[in-house]
């Protein structure tokens, strides 16, 4: 298997990007970072699949995964802690749901659901091009490219 220093390629990948509308000022930044990076990596298809909030991501991911249209998926959302336990329930549901979809459908899914204490922390993880910092959407694009390559190697026995 190749090591982590290998140049990433997303050449020809078809990626479904499930995006939560809730906290859209942040999810849109993550989506843009993801799309820009997938373009750089050579992905050929990037479909946006918008859902109301993070809780709805797993069902949309399941349908996208079993459709056979995609080589990989990216789950984008933002859950910001509030004054009630709702945060914990939503975080657990989306995390477990996305994991289950990836395992059952045997498709790479990059988890780009930010779980932060406040908006400032979320914005720090969703910087725009040219700003200093990281964009977790771009990192999610790298993740699916690497996982598609890795799974391809494993399935071919290389």
Beta strands, then each sheet from edge to edge (+ up, - down):
strand 1: 14-20
strand 2: 45-51
strand 3: 72-80
strand 4: 108-116
sheet 1: 2+ 1+ 3+ 4+
end
